[in-house]
């Protein structure tokens, strides 16, 4: 199986390569830009499988597919965790939300392998996905959550939520009043339910509300530590792979 990684952040590309090597999958090439990728595809046989980042240093990776007819299967590796995920899921082998998890990667590879040798190239409408990325469709997001308090149900408005986090296989919301409540959902489901201009997934276990950020401090390994208004734990850390997107989100 010939595998190609297209990822503009070289440390992230090398990390994914090591993770694939651990699965006994050899990566043929690492590419880091639209221009470099187009030149490569013009001069090399196309791979069986591409791990494709969306935002590259010189544009969206869809520009590659506009210039070159590519029949390879695609697994998206994306920091987009809101409106486009369903399009990715429907139009590709799978998508992997950064920072990529070992188990998620193994499952995605297994999903691809289940389709071979009878695998047929995936028909991906990149234009439709690109439209979602550039001009997201109007949609509504969660405005409130119902939580159980003893034998009662309580409604919590989204504006009163400081963060969402996972812990011990449970998903919790934490309010501006300093209370946390167990939810009957997962962070993966919340990705499509939270307004992306207000909430950002800083790592695999945390969403933060931009209005609850009190301070941001440089942290080890090029990460950021977030101080929230009332949530006092020291575990609110922006993953290194998400720092660039987090800063872009802050300025949007």
ChimeraX attribute file (.defattr): number of C-alpha atoms within 10 A of each C-alpha:
attribute: neighborCount
match mode: 1-to-1
recipient: residues
	/A:1	11
	/A:2	15
	/A:3	20
	/A:4	21
	/A:5	24
	/A:6	24
	/A:7	26
	/A:8	21
	/A:9	17
	/A:10	13
	/A:11	12
	/A:12	16
	/A:13	19
	/A:14	15
	/A:15	12
	/A:16	22
	/A:17	22
	/A:18	15
	/A:19	17
	/A:20	18
	/A:21	12
	/A:22	12
	/A:23	13
	/A:24	9
	/A:25	15
	/A:26	15
	/A:27	21
	/A:28	12
	/A:29	13
	/A:30	19
	/A:31	20
	/A:32	19
	/A:33	21
	/A:34	24
	/A:35	16
	/A:36	14
	/A:37	19
	/A:38	18
	/A:39	12
	/A:40	14
	/A:41	16
	/A:42	12
	/A:43	8
	/A:44	8
	/A:45	9
	/A:46	17
	/A:47	19
	/A:48	16
	/A:49	21
	/A:50	19
	/A:51	24
	/A:52	22
	/A:53	26
	/A:54	21
	/A:55	19
	/A:56	19
	/A:57	14
	/A:58	13
	/A:59	13
	/A:60	16
	/A:61	25
	/A:62	19
	/A:63	18
	/A:64	19
	/A:65	16
	/A:66	12
	/A:67	12
	/A:68	13
	/A:69	11
	/A:70	14
	/A:71	16
	/A:72	18
	/A:73	22
	/A:74	24
	/A:75	24
	/A:76	23
	/A:77	25
	/A:78	21
	/A:79	20
	/A:80	20
	/A:81	19
	/A:82	21
	/A:83	21
	/A:84	19
	/A:85	23
	/A:86	13
	/A:87	17
	/A:88	22
	/A:89	14
	/A:90	11
	/A:91	20
	/A:92	18
	/A:93	20
	/A:94	22
	/A:95	25
	/A:96	24
	/A:97	18
	/A:98	21
	/A:99	18
	/A:100	20
	/A:101	14
	/A:102	14
	/A:103	9
	/A:104	14
	/A:105	21
	/A:106	15
	/A:107	14
	/A:108	18
	/A:109	18
	/A:110	11
	/A:111	13
	/A:112	20
	/A:113	13
	/A:114	11
	/A:115	12
	/A:116	10
	/A:117	8
	/A:118	8
	/A:119	12
	/A:120	11
	/A:121	16
	/A:122	13
	/A:123	12
	/A:124	18
	/A:125	13
	/A:126	17
	/A:127	13
	/A:128	12
	/A:129	20
	/A:130	18
	/A:131	12
	/A:132	15
	/A:133	17
	/A:134	9
	/A:135	9
	/A:136	13
	/A:137	11
	/A:138	7
	/A:139	8
	/A:140	9
	/A:141	13
	/A:142	12
	/A:143	12
	/A:144	13
	/A:145	15
	/A:146	15
	/A:147	18
	/A:148	13
	/A:149	10
	/A:150	7
	/A:151	5
	/A:152	8
	/A:153	11
	/A:154	12
	/A:155	10
	/A:156	16
	/A:157	13
	/A:158	19
	/A:159	14
	/A:160	16
	/A:161	23
	/A:162	26
	/A:163	25
	/A:164	25
	/A:165	21
	/A:166	17
	/A:167	10
	/A:168	5
	/A:169	7
	/A:170	13
	/A:171	19
	/A:172	21
	/A:173	22
	/A:174	19
	/A:175	21
	/A:176	16
	/A:177	12
	/A:178	12
	/A:179	12
	/A:180	18
	/A:181	17
	/A:182	18
	/A:183	17
	/A:184	12
	/A:185	11
	/A:186	15
	/A:187	21
	/A:188	13
	/A:189	9
	/A:190	19
	/A:191	19
	/A:192	17
	/A:193	16
	/A:194	22
	/A:195	19
	/A:196	17
	/A:197	12
	/A:198	16
	/A:199	23
	/A:200	26
	/A:201	26
	/A:202	24
	/A:203	21
	/A:204	17
	/A:205	16
	/A:206	22
	/A:207	24
	/A:208	23
	/A:209	22
	/A:210	16
	/A:211	14
	/A:212	22
	/A:213	16
	/A:214	11
	/A:215	10
	/A:216	13
	/A:217	11
	/A:218	12
	/A:219	14
	/A:220	10
	/A:221	8
	/A:222	11
	/A:223	17
	/A:224	20
	/A:225	18
	/A:226	24
	/A:227	19
	/A:228	22
	/A:229	15
	/A:230	16
	/A:231	21
	/A:232	11
	/A:233	9
	/A:234	10
	/A:235	12
	/A:236	21
	/A:237	21
	/A:238	26
	/A:239	21
	/A:240	21
	/A:241	19
	/A:242	19
	/A:243	17
	/A:244	13
	/A:245	14
	/A:246	19
	/A:247	10
	/A:248	10
	/A:249	15
	/A:250	11
	/A:251	6
	/A:252	7
